[in-house]
């Protein structure tokens, strides 16, 4: 029995693959360029693309469980719908899908709304599925580390409601646990949604204070200028992506990414250990 992992070379996907290998699973990884894929020994690497139906059919042949991860791209929704239809055609019944927390709340944010649409399709198609809903990735902070250390500011307008940031390594391990649980179950399991959150809910001021402590100097939080954030993003991304991220930041400010009661305890029990903290992650990347 084979588990197919899409997005296998990315930040989350590579962690999922490694955790599955650690647990002795039979893993197949879908990648665009096998020559550039650095994956653990024993992983079957197949070339393909989520918009290439023929490559998807080949990749899904003989697969029993699918981990579906779509990058934030303009045609993300189409990619996911094609992948799910091909999966059903291939007889795959078990799916773990990486969505996003509050996908049903951030309804005006394109990549959130798209993921919520995929969730609805998974439910209506009757897949034996776990829908993982992660909050903001701690790993995103790697992209702003140079701004923080070079200019002394924490530049993300994450608001004052708070984000329960999570480490991608925790996401990967939880995903692997759910994939194995569904893969090995002799009976059909009900659809499950799991919020993936970190142990602390942090504001922009909180994040800046942690960076200040770790670096031993003051890091300021200049505030929540989401329009300025969009303009800065346009220097190195497309206009639609910058606007999508600005809309997300607006919802950070109005709604936050706050866990539901019991989320942290559920994840801690699932992992059998505490969740990784933002402070520890900052200390790791700052060093």
Secondary structure, DSSP 8 states (H G I E B T S, - for coil): -EEEESSTTSHHHHHHHHHHHHTT--EEEEES-GGG----TT-EEEE--TT-HHHHHHHHTTEEEEEE---S-TTHHHHHHHHHHHHHHTT--EEEEE--TTTTT-TTSHHHHHHHHHHHHHHHTT-EEEEEEE--BGGGGGGGHHHHHHHSB------SS-B--B-HHHHHHHHHHHHHHHHH-SS----EEEEE--S--B-HHHHHHHHHHHHTS--B-----HHHHHHHHTTTS-HHHHHHHHHHHHHHHHH-B---TTHHHHHHHHHTS----HHHHHHHHH-
